[in-house]
Amino acid sequence: MKLQSIELPLGKNQSLQKSPKIVLLVIFTLVFLAVVPYYPLTRYPPYLHDLNDASKPPSSSSSSSYDSKDDILVSTPSSDKCDIFSGEWIPNPHAPYYQNTTCWAIHEHQNCMKYGRPDSDFMKWRWKPSGCDLPVFNPAQFLELVRGKSLAFVGDSVGRNQMQSLICLLSRVEYPIIVSHSPDEKFIRWKYTSYNFTVAAFWTPHLVKSKAADSTDGPTHSGLFNVYLDEFDEKWTTQVEEFDYLIISAGHWFFRPMVFYENSKIVGCHYCLLDNVTDLTMYYGYRKAFRTAFKAINSLEKYKGITFLRTFAPSHFEGGEWNEGGNCERTRPFRSNETKLEGQNLELYMAQVEEFRKAEKEGKKRGLRYRLLDTTGAMLLRPDGHPSRYGHRADEKVTLYNDCVHWCLPGPIDIWSDFLLEMLKREGVRSHEEKLQYSRDRKLQVR
């Protein structure tokens, strides 16, 4: 069933009583949302993990198997007026819904239990919005909603972290097969053959064109990047026109030393320590990069999809920066009154949201849709969810020895799929209203 089929063709001045067809459509929609969470998952056999057949679901313990009494099947849509991004983390004894031993999509550096993390309570929380409930992710419902569609994750390794989380959650129904156009794992594509649903990841740490300074004609400096703030990164901008959904995100690479270029000339930098180059701060580059990325999306002639901005997920280094011995060793979430968004996290969040709003306004002129996947507040409260030193062997030499940037799998970012599914379930009504408004605006322009 395609997502369009649940859109409600109701304008503000229309009456249900006047159209039996509309009444039937509304009834059908309500039945769909009520029935799909109870989709007959038992038609799938017991999960036999076969690495030679990636499309088969894995074997799993009873905690992640489907059962008619399992809470994961109880998935009713919350009020579309409720802010699902404002709330608290509450205990969830039913989690996790997959295991690190049964999902091959988990990157080694996020496989915390494999590398000896001694506690497991960080996996046993769920997000409770204030004033409503957020259903736990239902993989069958998600796959039905995206049947015949495609989703691209555009960004850095945290975006790839999100994609791997989604694949693991969906593994309870089906594993995808690789259908990549390129052997480069940074530009990978997967397909769920039973649902004709494609998932892709496009690696672009700065969202715009960028290169390590030592590999270009620019200033030579170890660890320094030349970032071309007004130039599209064509490695992804030329590939996403066909997609139905884009999830765009970026952040942590902007903490690194950068030289900023505009019109092919150096205009400033962030912590580059180069003579006669003004330090414009990372916020300047971050804002400009998002502005250019959104401009690229709005300039795509054939793109008709929905663009989600997945907002910045804060790191939680304590006792020093990432390269100064900082670590994240907490074992419980914060309550919302125990911390707040401030400093660098607030600056980055505000910069990307402000550019998002500008792009959303511009995109509406073409009938494009933008949605805010606002994960920042929820993730600010999860200092316990990072790999820390459990993303590698104790004797292994790695760049990010204590990883307080990425997220353990299973772990807190599994909630991002809860958010995404809820947004897709609400999409029918909202997108129809926007299409009506777009049609009205077009008619006024013609007049």
C-alpha positions as CSV (number, residue, x, y, z in Angstrom):
1,M,0.0,0.0,0.0
2,K,1.5,3.3,-1.0
3,L,1.6,6.3,1.4
4,Q,-0.5,8.4,-1.0
5,S,-3.4,6.1,-0.4
6,I,-3.9,7.4,3.2
7,E,-4.0,11.1,2.2
8,L,-7.3,12.6,3.1
9,P,-8.6,14.9,0.3
10,L,-10.4,17.3,2.7
11,G,-10.1,21.0,2.3
12,K,-11.2,23.5,5.0
13,N,-14.5,24.3,3.2
14,Q,-15.4,20.7,2.3
15,S,-18.1,18.7,4.2
16,L,-18.0,15.0,4.8
17,Q,-21.7,14.8,4.5
18,K,-21.6,16.0,0.9
19,S,-19.5,13.1,-0.5
20,P,-20.1,9.4,0.3
21,K,-16.8,8.7,-1.4
22,I,-14.9,10.9,1.0
23,V,-16.7,9.3,4.0
24,L,-15.7,5.8,2.7
25,L,-12.1,7.1,2.2
26,V,-11.9,8.5,5.8
27,I,-13.3,5.2,7.2
28,F,-10.8,3.2,5.2
29,T,-7.9,5.4,6.5
30,L,-9.0,5.0,10.1
31,V,-9.3,1.2,9.6
32,F,-5.8,1.2,8.0
33,L,-4.2,2.9,10.9
34,A,-5.9,0.7,13.4
35,V,-5.2,-2.6,11.6
36,V,-1.6,-2.2,10.3
37,P,-0.1,-2.2,13.8
38,Y,-1.6,-5.6,14.2
39,Y,-0.4,-6.7,10.7
40,P,-0.2,-10.5,10.7
41,L,3.5,-10.8,11.5
42,T,3.1,-14.5,12.3
43,R,3.2,-15.2,8.6
44,Y,7.0,-14.8,9.0
45,P,8.7,-18.0,10.1
46,P,10.9,-18.3,13.2
47,Y,13.9,-16.1,12.6
48,L,16.7,-18.2,11.2
49,H,19.9,-16.2,10.6
50,D,21.6,-17.1,7.4
51,L,24.4,-14.8,6.4
52,N,24.3,-16.2,2.9
53,D,20.8,-14.9,2.4
54,A,20.6,-11.3,3.6
55,S,16.9,-11.0,3.0
56,K,16.1,-13.5,5.7
57,P,15.4,-12.2,9.2
58,P,17.9,-13.2,11.9
59,S,17.4,-15.7,14.8
60,S,16.6,-13.9,18.0
61,S,15.8,-14.3,21.6
62,S,12.3,-14.2,22.9
63,S,12.8,-10.5,23.7
64,S,12.9,-9.6,20.0
65,S,10.6,-12.2,18.6
66,Y,7.0,-11.4,17.6
67,D,4.3,-12.5,19.9
68,S,0.7,-11.6,20.0
69,K,1.2,-10.3,23.6
70,D,4.3,-8.2,22.7
71,D,4.0,-4.5,23.4
72,I,5.6,-3.7,20.0
73,L,2.4,-4.7,18.3
74,V,0.4,-2.1,20.3
75,S,1.0,0.9,18.2
76,T,-1.7,3.5,18.1
77,P,-1.1,6.9,16.5
78,S,-0.8,9.8,18.9
79,S,-2.6,13.1,18.5
80,D,-1.2,15.0,15.5
81,K,-1.3,18.1,17.7
82,C,1.1,16.7,20.2
83,D,4.8,17.7,20.2
84,I,6.5,14.3,20.1
85,F,9.9,15.9,20.5
86,S,9.3,17.3,24.0
87,G,9.2,14.8,26.9
88,E,11.3,12.5,29.1
89,W,13.0,9.1,28.9
90,I,11.1,6.5,30.9
91,P,12.1,2.8,31.7
92,N,11.1,0.3,29.1
93,P,11.7,-3.3,30.3
94,H,10.6,-4.7,26.9
95,A,13.6,-3.2,25.1
96,P,15.7,-3.8,23.1
97,Y,13.8,-5.1,20.1
98,Y,16.9,-6.6,18.4
99,Q,20.3,-7.8,19.6
100,N,23.8,-6.9,18.7
101,T,24.4,-10.6,18.0
102,T,21.5,-10.9,15.5
103,C,21.9,-7.8,13.4
104,W,24.8,-7.7,11.0
105,A,24.2,-4.1,10.1
106,I,25.8,-2.8,13.3
107,H,29.1,-1.1,12.6
108,E,31.9,-2.5,14.8
109,H,32.5,0.9,16.5
110,Q,28.9,1.0,17.7
111,N,28.8,-2.7,18.8
112,C,29.2,-1.8,22.5
113,M,28.2,-5.1,24.0
114,K,30.6,-7.0,21.8
115,Y,33.5,-5.0,23.2
116,G,32.6,-5.5,26.8
117,R,30.3,-2.7,27.9
118,P,29.4,-4.0,31.4
119,D,26.0,-2.4,31.8
120,S,22.9,-2.9,29.6
121,D,20.3,-0.5,31.2
122,F,21.1,2.1,28.5
123,M,19.1,0.0,26.1
124,K,16.0,-0.2,28.3
125,W,14.4,3.3,27.9
126,R,11.8,4.8,25.6
127,W,10.8,8.3,24.9
128,K,7.6,9.6,26.5
129,P,6.3,12.9,25.0
130,S,4.6,15.3,27.3
131,G,0.9,15.1,26.9
132,C,0.7,12.0,24.6
133,D,2.3,8.7,23.9
134,L,4.7,7.8,21.1
135,P,4.2,4.3,19.8
136,V,7.2,2.0,19.7
137,F,8.5,1.4,16.2
138,N,6.5,-1.2,14.3
139,P,8.6,-2.6,11.4
140,A,5.7,-4.1,9.4
141,Q,3.7,-0.8,9.6
142,F,6.7,1.2,8.5
143,L,7.4,-1.1,5.5
144,E,3.8,-0.9,4.4
145,L,3.9,2.9,4.5
146,V,7.1,3.1,2.5
147,R,6.2,0.3,0.0
148,G,7.5,1.2,-3.4
149,K,9.4,4.2,-2.1
150,S,13.0,5.2,-1.4
151,L,14.8,6.9,1.5
152,A,18.3,8.5,1.5
153,F,20.4,9.4,4.5
154,V,22.6,12.4,3.6
155,G,25.3,13.4,6.0
156,D,28.2,12.0,8.1
157,S,28.7,8.8,10.1
158,V,26.0,9.7,12.6
159,G,23.6,9.6,9.7
160,R,24.9,6.2,8.8
161,N,24.5,5.2,12.4
162,Q,20.8,6.1,12.1
163,M,20.5,4.1,8.9
164,Q,22.0,1.0,10.6
165,S,19.6,1.4,13.5
166,L,16.7,1.4,11.1
167,I,18.0,-1.7,9.3
168,C,18.3,-3.5,12.6
169,L,14.8,-2.5,13.6
170,L,13.4,-3.7,10.3
171,S,15.3,-7.0,10.5
172,R,12.5,-8.4,12.5
173,V,10.5,-8.5,9.3
174,E,13.1,-8.5,6.5
175,Y,16.7,-7.9,5.7
176,P,17.6,-5.8,2.6
177,I,20.0,-6.8,-0.2
178,I,22.8,-4.6,-1.5
179,V,21.9,-2.9,-4.8
180,S,24.7,-0.2,-4.7
181,H,25.7,1.6,-7.9
182,S,29.2,1.9,-6.4
183,P,31.5,-0.4,-4.4
184,D,32.2,2.5,-2.0
185,E,30.5,1.8,1.3
186,K,30.1,5.5,1.9
187,F,27.6,5.5,-0.9
188,I,25.7,2.3,-0.3
189,R,22.2,1.3,-1.3
190,W,20.0,-1.5,0.1
191,K,16.6,-2.8,-1.1
192,Y,13.8,-4.5,0.7
193,T,12.7,-6.7,-2.1
194,S,9.3,-7.7,-0.7
195,Y,8.3,-4.1,-0.3
196,N,10.3,-2.5,-3.2
197,F,11.7,-0.1,-0.7
198,T,15.2,1.3,-1.2
199,V,17.5,2.8,1.6
200,A,20.7,4.6,0.7
201,A,23.4,6.5,2.5
202,F,25.4,9.4,0.9
203,W,28.6,10.3,2.8
204,T,29.0,14.1,2.9
205,P,30.5,15.2,6.3
206,H,30.3,19.0,5.5
207,L,27.2,18.7,3.2
208,V,29.1,20.9,0.6
209,K,32.2,20.2,-1.4
210,S,35.2,19.6,0.9
211,K,38.6,18.1,0.7
212,A,41.5,17.3,3.1
213,A,43.8,20.3,2.8
214,D,46.9,18.1,2.2
215,S,45.2,16.7,-1.0
216,T,44.4,20.0,-2.6
217,D,46.2,23.1,-3.9
218,G,45.1,25.0,-0.8
219,P,46.9,25.5,2.5
220,T,48.8,22.4,3.7
221,H,48.1,21.4,7.3
222,S,47.6,18.0,8.8
223,G,44.0,17.5,9.8
224,L,42.8,20.6,8.1
225,F,39.9,20.6,5.6
226,N,39.1,23.0,2.8
227,V,35.4,23.6,2.8
228,Y,33.8,25.2,-0.3
229,L,30.7,26.8,1.3
230,D,29.0,27.8,-1.9
231,E,29.6,24.7,-3.9
232,F,27.3,21.7,-4.1
233,D,28.7,18.3,-3.2
234,E,27.8,16.6,-6.4
235,K,28.5,13.2,-5.0
236,W,25.1,13.4,-3.4
237,T,23.3,16.3,-5.1
238,T,23.4,14.5,-8.4
239,Q,22.0,11.2,-6.9
240,V,19.0,12.1,-4.7
241,E,16.6,13.5,-7.3
242,E,14.8,10.2,-7.5
243,F,14.3,9.7,-3.8
244,D,10.9,10.0,-2.0
245,Y,12.5,11.0,1.3
246,L,15.8,12.6,2.3
247,I,17.1,12.8,5.8
248,I,19.8,15.4,5.9
249,S,22.1,15.9,8.9
250,A,25.6,17.1,9.9
251,G,27.5,18.5,12.8
252,H,30.5,17.0,14.3
253,W,32.9,17.5,11.4
254,F,32.5,21.2,11.9
255,F,34.4,21.1,15.2
256,R,37.5,20.2,13.2
257,P,40.0,22.8,11.7
258,M,38.6,24.2,8.4
259,V,39.5,26.8,5.8
260,F,36.4,28.4,4.2
261,Y,36.1,29.1,0.5
262,E,33.5,31.2,-1.3
263,N,33.8,32.1,-5.0
264,S,36.9,29.9,-5.0
265,K,38.7,32.3,-2.6
266,I,39.5,31.9,1.1
267,V,37.1,34.0,3.2
268,G,38.1,32.8,6.6
269,C,38.5,29.6,8.7
270,H,37.8,27.8,11.9
271,Y,40.8,27.1,14.1
272,C,43.1,26.9,11.2
273,L,45.9,29.0,12.8
274,L,47.0,30.3,9.4
275,D,48.6,33.7,8.9
276,N,46.3,36.5,7.7
277,V,43.2,34.3,7.7
278,T,40.3,35.5,9.9
279,D,38.7,32.9,12.3
280,L,35.0,33.1,11.4
281,T,34.2,30.3,13.8
282,M,32.5,27.0,12.9
283,Y,29.1,28.5,13.2
284,Y,29.7,30.6,10.1
285,G,30.6,27.5,8.1
286,Y,27.8,25.4,9.5
287,R,25.2,27.9,8.6
288,K,26.5,28.5,5.1
289,A,26.9,24.7,4.5
290,F,23.2,24.1,5.3
291,R,22.2,27.1,3.3
292,T,24.0,25.6,0.2
293,A,22.7,22.1,0.8
294,F,19.1,23.2,1.0
295,K,19.6,25.4,-2.1
296,A,20.9,22.3,-3.9
297,I,17.7,20.4,-2.9
298,N,15.4,23.2,-3.9
299,S,17.2,23.5,-7.3
300,L,16.6,19.8,-8.3
301,E,14.1,19.9,-11.2
302,K,12.7,16.4,-10.8
303,Y,12.8,16.1,-7.0
304,K,9.3,15.9,-5.5
305,G,10.2,14.2,-2.2
306,I,10.0,15.2,1.5
307,T,13.2,16.6,3.1
308,F,13.7,15.8,6.8
309,L,16.3,17.8,8.7
310,R,17.5,15.5,11.5
311,T,18.7,18.0,14.0
312,F,22.1,18.0,15.7
313,A,22.7,15.2,18.2
314,P,25.0,16.5,20.9
315,S,28.1,14.7,22.1
316,H,28.7,14.2,25.8
317,F,32.4,14.5,26.5
318,E,33.2,15.2,30.1
319,G,36.6,15.9,31.6
320,G,38.1,17.1,28.4
321,E,37.5,17.4,24.6
322,W,37.5,14.4,22.3
323,N,41.2,14.7,21.7
324,E,42.1,15.6,25.3
325,G,41.0,12.5,27.2
326,G,37.3,13.4,27.5
327,N,34.9,10.5,28.1
328,C,31.2,9.7,28.6
329,E,30.7,7.1,31.4
330,R,27.3,7.9,32.8
331,T,24.9,5.0,32.9
332,R,21.5,6.8,33.1
333,P,19.7,9.4,31.1
334,F,19.3,13.0,32.4
335,R,15.9,14.3,33.4
336,S,14.9,17.3,31.4
337,N,15.4,19.6,34.4
338,E,19.0,18.3,34.9
339,T,20.5,19.8,31.8
340,K,19.7,22.3,29.1
341,L,20.6,23.1,25.5
342,E,23.3,25.9,25.6
343,G,26.6,27.0,24.3
344,Q,27.9,25.3,21.2
345,N,25.0,22.9,21.0
346,L,22.5,25.7,21.1
347,E,24.4,27.7,18.5
348,L,24.6,24.8,16.1
349,Y,20.9,23.9,16.6
350,M,19.7,27.4,16.0
351,A,21.8,27.8,12.9
352,Q,20.5,24.7,11.2
353,V,16.9,25.3,12.1
354,E,17.0,28.9,10.9
355,E,18.4,27.8,7.6
356,F,15.8,25.0,7.5
357,R,12.9,27.5,7.9
358,K,14.3,29.6,5.1
359,A,14.6,26.6,2.8
360,E,11.1,25.4,3.7
361,K,9.7,28.8,2.7
362,E,11.5,28.7,-0.6
363,G,10.7,25.1,-1.2
364,K,7.0,25.8,-0.8
365,K,7.1,27.9,-3.9
366,R,7.7,24.6,-5.8
367,G,5.4,22.5,-3.7
368,L,8.3,20.8,-1.9
369,R,7.8,19.6,1.7
370,Y,10.2,20.0,4.6
371,R,9.9,18.4,7.9
372,L,11.8,18.9,11.2
373,L,13.0,15.6,12.7
374,D,13.9,17.4,16.0
375,T,16.0,14.9,17.9
376,T,18.3,17.3,19.7
377,G,16.3,17.7,22.9
378,A,15.8,13.9,23.4
379,M,19.5,13.1,22.6
380,L,20.8,15.9,24.9
381,L,19.4,13.8,27.8
382,R,21.3,10.6,26.8
383,P,24.9,10.8,27.9
384,D,24.7,7.1,28.7
385,G,24.1,6.0,25.1
386,H,27.6,6.4,23.5
387,P,30.2,3.7,22.9
388,S,32.8,5.5,25.1
389,R,35.7,3.0,25.1
390,Y,33.5,0.1,24.2
391,G,33.6,0.7,20.4
392,H,36.8,-1.2,19.9
393,R,39.3,-3.6,21.5
394,A,41.1,-2.2,24.5
395,D,44.5,-2.5,22.7
396,E,43.2,-1.1,19.4
397,K,44.6,2.3,18.2
398,V,41.7,4.4,17.0
399,T,41.2,8.2,16.3
400,L,38.3,8.5,18.6
401,Y,39.4,6.4,21.5
402,N,36.5,7.4,23.8
403,D,33.6,7.8,21.4
404,C,31.0,10.1,22.8
405,V,29.7,11.2,19.4
406,H,28.1,8.0,17.9
407,W,25.5,5.8,19.6
408,C,25.5,2.2,20.7
409,L,23.3,-0.2,18.9
410,P,20.9,-1.2,20.2
411,G,20.6,2.1,21.9
412,P,19.0,5.5,22.2
413,I,19.0,6.4,18.5
414,D,16.5,3.6,17.8
415,I,14.0,6.2,19.0
416,W,14.7,8.2,15.8
417,S,12.8,5.5,13.9
418,D,9.9,5.9,16.4
419,F,9.9,9.6,15.5
420,L,10.1,9.0,11.8
421,L,7.3,6.4,11.7
422,E,5.0,8.7,13.6
423,M,5.8,11.6,11.2
424,L,5.0,9.4,8.2
425,K,1.7,8.4,9.8
426,R,0.8,12.0,10.2
427,E,2.0,12.9,6.7
428,G,-1.2,12.2,4.7
429,V,-3.3,14.9,6.2
430,R,-0.5,17.5,6.4
431,S,0.8,17.0,2.9
432,H,-2.7,17.3,1.5
433,E,-3.2,20.5,3.3
434,E,0.1,21.9,1.9
435,K,-0.8,20.8,-1.6
436,L,-4.1,22.6,-1.4
437,Q,-2.3,25.7,-0.2
438,Y,0.2,25.4,-3.0
439,S,-2.6,25.1,-5.6
440,R,-4.3,28.2,-4.1
441,D,-1.0,30.2,-4.3
442,R,-0.4,29.1,-7.9
443,K,-3.9,30.3,-8.9
444,L,-3.3,33.6,-7.2
445,Q,0.0,34.0,-9.2
446,V,-1.8,33.2,-12.5
447,R,-4.4,35.8,-11.8
